[in-house]
Amino acid sequence: MSTKTEELLAPTDIDTTTESFTLILYNDNYHSFEEVIEQVIKATGYGYDKAETITMEVHTKGKAAVISGDLNKCIRAQRVLEEINLRTSIEVNA
């Protein structure tokens, strides 16, 4: 009986001083459009129309980029979105 062992790789160092991060918001079936729009506005300072566009993209495509910039900017916005348990992630831009 043969057992295959996978090699664990060390994580790649990420330069957190760059402005190459994007906050992603994912669709869910728990929040209304208005709740999400209001939270996007609160997290980003965007106007209603831009927040609505992001929310519609999340609804139709399953996810959308909310904000890009340095890591701290993305984390601050992420915390606000997650206040109402919205699902998010922060991605490193290539």
The 8 nearest C-alpha neighbors of each residue, nearest first, counted from 0:
[[1, 2, 3, 4, 5, 6, 7, 8],
 [0, 2, 3, 4, 5, 6, 7, 8],
 [3, 1, 4, 0, 5, 6, 7, 8],
 [4, 2, 5, 1, 6, 0, 7, 8],
 [5, 3, 2, 6, 7, 1, 8, 0],
 [6, 4, 7, 3, 8, 2, 9, 1],
 [5, 7, 8, 4, 3, 9, 10, 2],
 [8, 6, 5, 9, 10, 4, 11, 3],
 [7, 9, 6, 10, 11, 5, 12, 4],
 [8, 10, 11, 7, 12, 6, 13, 5],
 [11, 9, 8, 12, 13, 7, 14, 6],
 [10, 12, 13, 9, 8, 14, 91, 15],
 [11, 13, 10, 14, 9, 15, 91, 16],
 [14, 12, 15, 11, 91, 10, 16, 17],
 [13, 15, 16, 17, 12, 19, 18, 91],
 [14, 16, 17, 13, 70, 69, 18, 19],
 [17, 15, 14, 18, 69, 70, 19, 13],
 [18, 16, 19, 15, 69, 14, 70, 20],
 [19, 17, 69, 68, 20, 16, 70, 67],
 [18, 20, 92, 17, 68, 91, 69, 21],
 [19, 21, 91, 92, 68, 67, 90, 70],
 [22, 20, 67, 90, 89, 66, 23, 64],
 [21, 23, 89, 66, 65, 73, 64, 88],
 [22, 24, 64, 88, 87, 63, 65, 89],
 [23, 25, 87, 62, 63, 86, 64, 65],
 [26, 24, 62, 86, 61, 87, 57, 23],
 [25, 27, 61, 57, 58, 62, 24, 28],
 [28, 26, 29, 25, 30, 86, 85, 58],
 [27, 29, 30, 26, 31, 58, 32, 25],
 [28, 30, 27, 31, 85, 26, 84, 32],
 [31, 29, 28, 34, 35, 32, 27, 85],
 [32, 30, 34, 33, 35, 29, 28, 36],
 [31, 33, 35, 34, 36, 30, 54, 51],
 [32, 34, 36, 31, 35, 37, 30, 51],
 [35, 33, 31, 37, 32, 36, 30, 38],
 [34, 36, 38, 32, 33, 37, 39, 31],
 [37, 35, 33, 39, 50, 38, 34, 51],
 [36, 38, 40, 34, 35, 39, 33, 41],
 [37, 39, 41, 35, 40, 36, 80, 42],
 [40, 38, 42, 36, 41, 37, 50, 43],
 [41, 39, 44, 45, 37, 38, 43, 42],
 [40, 42, 38, 39, 43, 44, 37, 79],
 [43, 41, 76, 39, 79, 40, 38, 80],
 [44, 42, 45, 40, 41, 39, 76, 66],
 [43, 45, 40, 41, 42, 46, 39, 50],
 [46, 44, 40, 43, 49, 50, 47, 39],
 [45, 47, 48, 49, 50, 40, 44, 51],
 [46, 48, 50, 49, 51, 45, 40, 36],
 [49, 47, 51, 50, 46, 52, 45, 53],
 [50, 48, 52, 51, 47, 46, 45, 53],
 [51, 49, 47, 53, 36, 52, 48, 39],
 [50, 52, 54, 48, 49, 53, 36, 47],
 [53, 51, 49, 55, 54, 50, 48, 56],
 [52, 54, 56, 50, 51, 55, 57, 63],
 [55, 53, 51, 57, 56, 52, 50, 36],
 [54, 56, 58, 52, 57, 53, 51, 59],
 [55, 57, 53, 59, 58, 54, 60, 63],
 [58, 56, 62, 61, 54, 63, 26, 55],
 [57, 59, 55, 56, 61, 26, 60, 54],
 [58, 60, 56, 57, 61, 55, 62, 26],
 [61, 59, 57, 56, 62, 58, 63, 26],
 [60, 62, 57, 26, 58, 25, 59, 63],
 [63, 61, 57, 25, 24, 60, 26, 23],
 [64, 62, 57, 24, 23, 56, 65, 53],
 [63, 65, 23, 22, 66, 24, 21, 62],
 [66, 64, 22, 23, 63, 24, 53, 67],
 [65, 67, 22, 21, 64, 73, 68, 43],
 [68, 66, 21, 20, 22, 73, 19, 65],
 [69, 67, 18, 20, 19, 72, 70, 21],
 [68, 70, 18, 72, 71, 17, 20, 19],
 [69, 71, 73, 72, 20, 74, 15, 68],
 [72, 70, 74, 73, 69, 75, 68, 76],
 [73, 71, 75, 70, 69, 74, 68, 76],
 [74, 72, 70, 76, 71, 75, 22, 77],
 [73, 75, 77, 71, 76, 72, 70, 78],
 [76, 74, 72, 78, 77, 73, 71, 79],
 [75, 77, 42, 79, 73, 78, 74, 43],
 [78, 76, 74, 80, 79, 75, 73, 81],
 [79, 77, 81, 75, 76, 80, 74, 82],
 [78, 80, 82, 42, 76, 81, 77, 75],
 [81, 79, 77, 82, 78, 85, 38, 42],
 [80, 82, 84, 85, 78, 83, 79, 77],
 [83, 81, 79, 80, 84, 78, 85, 38],
 [82, 84, 81, 85, 80, 79, 38, 34],
 [85, 83, 81, 82, 86, 80, 87, 30],
 [84, 86, 81, 80, 83, 87, 24, 82],
 [87, 85, 25, 24, 84, 81, 88, 26],
 [88, 86, 24, 23, 25, 85, 77, 22],
 [87, 89, 23, 22, 90, 24, 86, 77],
 [88, 90, 22, 21, 23, 20, 91, 87],
 [91, 89, 21, 20, 92, 88, 22, 23],
 [90, 92, 20, 19, 93, 21, 89, 13],
 [93, 91, 19, 20, 90, 21, 18, 67],
 [92, 91, 19, 20, 90, 21, 18, 13]]
